[in-house]
Amino acid sequence: MKRILSTLKEKRPEYFFEILVLIIGIYEAFELSNYGDDQARKRAKIEILRPFRQGMDKTFCLITNSITVPLGI
């Protein structure tokens, strides 16, 4: 038992560093996953809104083409 405790005391900084690296790695994995999910949501939103934008563009063109401007008096 004393041998185990002395080994733990000697290697405490090494173990601390390993645990710290694991925690940072797990955190980064979650952040990358969230980033991927956000990008997927943005792409889905764009695909949903694209037809509305195209319809608005067509409507705007029709309105601007139907407006007649008098050429002066």
N, C-alpha and C positions, 0 to 999 in steps of 0.2 A: 504494500500500500504506500509506503514511504517512497519507494522508487517511482511509482506512478505520479505522486504529487510533485516530486522533485523534477520529473520530466515535464510536467505541465507548467511548472514555474519557469523552467528554462526556455520552453518554447512558446510561452504566452504571446509574445509579439508576432511570432510566425502564425499562430492560430488566429490571432486577432486580424491580421492582414488578410488571411484566407477568407474569413467570415465577411470582412468588409468588401472584398472583391465579389463574393457571392451575392451580397445584398445589392451592390451596384449593378451587377449583371441582371438580376431579377427585375430591378427597377427599370433598367433600359429595355428589357423585353416587354414589360407592360407599356412603356411609352411608345415603342414601335408598333405594338398591337393597336393602341389607341389612334396613332397616326394613320395606320392603314384603314381602320374603321372610319375615321373622319374623311379620308380621301374617297372611300367607297360611297359614303353618304353624299358628298359633294357631286360626284359623278351621277348618282341617281337623281339628285335634285335638278341637275342640268338637263338630263334626259327628259324629265317630266316637264320642265318649263320651256324647253326648246320649241314645241309646237305653238305655245302661246305667243312666244316672241315672233315666230314666223307669221302668225296670223296678224299680230299687231303691225308688223312691217308691211304686209299686204294692204291692210286697212289704211295705213298712213299713205301709201303710194296712191291708192284709189282716191283718197280725200284730196291729196295735193294735185292730182291730175284733173279732178272735177272742179277745182276752183278756177274761175276765170277772172283775170285781172284786166280791167279796162285799160286801153292803151293811151289814154289821155283824151283831152277835149280838143 
